[in-house]
Amino acid sequence: MNNTPPVCNYEGSDYQQAFWEQGGRDYEDRAEAIALKKMLPTSGKLMLELGAGAGRNTPRYEGFERVVLLDYSTTQLAQAQQKLGRSDRYIYVAADIYCLPFLDRSFDSATMIRALHHMADAPKALSQVRNVLQPRAVFILEFANKVNLKSIFRYWLSRQDWNPFTLEPVEFVKLNFDFHPKAIRSWLGELGFSIEKTLAVSHFRIGWLKRIVPAGLLAAMDGLFQPLGALWQFTPSVFMKARVNVESQTGEVSMNVTGLFKCPECGGGNLQEKNDHLLCPTCHARWAVHDGIYDFREKMK
């Protein structure tokens, strides 16, 4: 676990309130909801929401029997828990995406919305997602697009140094990365995904326009243009629906919460549930469980 790339930690942050609720992002939220609706399976047993934050998108996964909300920040997960409540349907997990604490082939679907742009090693993060998905599972990925119109014009006008047309990611702010769609497609293909749908999202992410046009109308217009993502991607946000293309028998999804987990320290399964932690019977590492949140970030001392 010590060899993983740096993590963008929202612990103690008011991100949900400052960015989404008070930051004028109603249009973006609605546009993303439209994109998700176009891509989500109508039903499923176990969904993994990577970078779940305070649960902004979680209610949109209504067709799934259970949802695992994963985030590095326990304060974000606590906000999600306050919003969604404690029930058997929601499982709250604090963990590093680079070292997912789940047994292979556990999930029949996963989403990663507004999380990949914090990944310094995106292929490593995506490989972890691939490992925990069942054959034929659906993976919905959103990423910040390097080849957006604003960056293209800024480059042509010599107002930015980096080239939006090259394939390598660009870190425009510390631990904030834009990606080229071709690079994303290549990484997903190498990991055994086939891409079924691409949507271009947030066509109208322009401050003055959002101030004068109602968010609902802008989002509805965005929804009409989103399918153009199959032809070209020049928007700041791109959604891809990918599917694990390995043909083999799917295992049973565990309905026992602890049956989903593996030890991030040694990779062993069959973690034992104690009063305030999970115990790995193989390496004896202990992982805290506090207020309904499973914490796999660092083992207990």
N, C-alpha and C positions, 0 to 999 in steps of 0.2 A: 504493500500500500504506500510505502514511502517514496516509491519511484513514479508515482502518478504525476501528471502535469498540474500546474497551479489551478486553483478553483476560485471562481467568482462567488463570494459568500455574501448573501443578503441577510445574514444574521443581524437581528435588531433593526432592520431597515423598515421604513414606512412605504416601501415601493408600491404596494397595492393602492394605498390611498393617494400618495403623491403623484404617481405616474398614471394610473388608470382612472381613479375616481375624481381626482382634482386636476389632472394634467391635460384635459381636452382630448382624450383618446377614445371617445365614444364611437367615432366613425371607424377607427381601426378595429375596435372590439367587435363591432357589428359585422364588418367585412370579413373578419376571421371566422366568426360564427357561420357565415354563409359558406365559406370555403370548407369548413369542417363538415357541415351538413352534406355537402356534395361528395365527400370522401369517406365518411364514416360508414362502417358496416351497420346494418339495421339492428343487429343483435350480436351478442357474444358472451362468453363466460367470464373472462378475466382480462381487463384492460390495465396496461401499465402507462401511467402518465408521467413522463420524465420532465423535470423542471416544472412541477405542478404549482409551485408558489403558494399563493393563498387560495387556490381552488377556483380561479376565474373561469376556466373552461370546464371544470369537472361536471357541473350539471348538464352539460351538453352530451355526455356519454350515457344517456338515459337507457340505451338499449342493452347495456352490459350488466350482468348480474353482480359483478364486483369490480371495484376500481382500486388500484394501488397508486396512491399519490406519493411520488418520490421527489424530494428536494434536498439540497444540502443544508438549508436553513430550517432549524426547528421552530423559529418564531414565525416564519411563513406558514409552516405546516400547522402550527397552533391556530393561526388565523383561519386556515382552511377548515380545521376541525370545529372552530367556533361557528363557522358559516354552515357547514354541512352536517355537523353533529357526529356523535359516536354511534356506530351501528356496525353490523357484520358486513355491510356493503362496502365500506370504505376502510382501507388499510393505509396508515400514515407511516412513511419510511424516510428517515434522514440518512442519506448516503451519497457517496461520490459516484457520478455516472461512469467514471473511468474504472470503477471497481464495484460493479453491481452485486448486491448480496442475495441473488436469486439463483435457484437451480436452473440449469439449461432447459430450454423448451417449456417454460412455465406459462407463457402468455399467448393468447390467440390474437391480441392486438396491442399496439403501442402508439403513443403520440409523443412528439417532442416539438413543442411550440415555443418560440422565443427562448430557446435554451442553447441551441448549437452555436449561436454567435458568441457564446462565452467559452467555447471549447478551443484551447490552444492546439490540441491534437484531435481534430475532428474525426479522422479515420479510426483512431483508437476508441473514441467514444461510440462511434457507430458500430464497431465490431462487438462491443459489449452488449449493445442492444440486440444485434443479430443473434448472439449466443442464447439469449433468454427467450427468443421467439420460437414458436412452434412452426413446423413446415406449413406453408400456405398462409401464415399469419400476415396481417396487414400492419404496415408501419406508415404513419402519417408524419412527415417531417416538414417543418417550416424553417427557412433559413433566410438570413439577411443577404440580399443579392448585391454582389459587387458590380454587376453590369446594369445598374439602374441609370435612368436618364440624367439625373442630377450629377452623378459621378462622371458620366460620359462628357457632359457639357463642361464641367469644371476642368476635366483633363484637357479637352480641346482648347479651352481658354487659358491654359497654363495656370490654373488656380489650385491645382493639386499635383503632387509629385507622382503618386502611384498610378499605374496603368490599369484601368478597369477591365481590359481585354485579356490580360494574362491570367493563367489558371491558378496561381498560388493565392492563398488567402491574404487579406490585408487587415492588419490590426490598426484601426483608426483611432481607438482609445484603448488604454490598457485593458486586456482581456475582453475586448469587443471586436469581433471579426466579421468581415464581409467575405462571401464565398462566390466563386464563379459557378453557375449552374452546371457547366460541363464537368467540373471537378466533382461536384456532388454526385452527378450521374455515374461518373467513373468509379467513385468509392463505393457506391451502393451496388453497382454491377459486380465489382470484385468480391464483395461480401456475399453474393448469392441472392441479391434482390432483383426483381424485375419491376420497372416503373410502369404503373398502369395509368396514371393521370398526373398532369402538371397544371397548376393554376397560378396565374399572376395576380397578386393581391396588393391592395392599397395603392391603386392608381392615382388617387386624389389626395395623397398625403402632403398637402400644401396648406400652410398655416392660414393664409388669408381666405382660401376657399372654404376651409372648415369653419371659419367664423361666420360666413354669410350663407352657407347652404346647410340645411338641417342634416344631422348625422344619418338619419334613417334614409333620406333620399340619396345621399352620397354612397352609402353602403349598398343600396339597391342597384345603383348605377354600376358600382364596382362589381357586383355579382354578375351583371350582364357581360362585363369585359373579362372576367376571370378565366373563362375557357380559352382565351387567346394565348394563355400560357403554354398550350400545346404547340404553338407555332414559334413564339419568341417570349423572352422574359426580360423586360426592362423596368419592372416595378421594384420598389425597395424590398418587398417581401415575396417569396415564392413558396408555394406548398407543393409537395410531391407525395403521391400515394404509391407506396412500394409494397411488394408482396414477396415473402420468402419463397423462392422457386424450387426448393428441394422437394422432391417427391418421395415421401416416406410416411409411415404411419404416425399419426399424431398421438401423443400420450395424453393421459387423463390430467385435467387441470385439478390441482389440489384445492379442496375447499377448506382444508385445515391451514390456518395462517402460518404457523411455524413450519409446516411442510413445504412452504414456498422458498424458505431461506437456505442459503449456504453461508458458511463462515468466510468473510472477506480475508481473513488471515491465512487460512490453510485450504479453503475451498471445500471443506467437508460439509456434509448435510446432517440431517437428523438433530438439529439444534434442540436443546432441552429448555423448556419454559420454566423459569424460576419466578420468585416474587417480583423482582425488579430488574430482571435481565434474562437474556438468552445465553445458554452455556453451550459451547462447542465441545462435544465429547471427544473429539480427536486431538485438538491442540489446547483445550481448556480456556480458550479466549472467552471473555464475557462481554456481551453487548447490551447496553442499557435499554430499558423500556421505561419510559417516563410519561405519565399522563396520556397513555394511548399512542405514543409515538415510539417506533422502533428506531434506535439510533446506532447506525453502523459506521459512523465517521471515524471514531477512535475506540479501541477496546478499553474496557474498564481496567483500572489498576488495582 
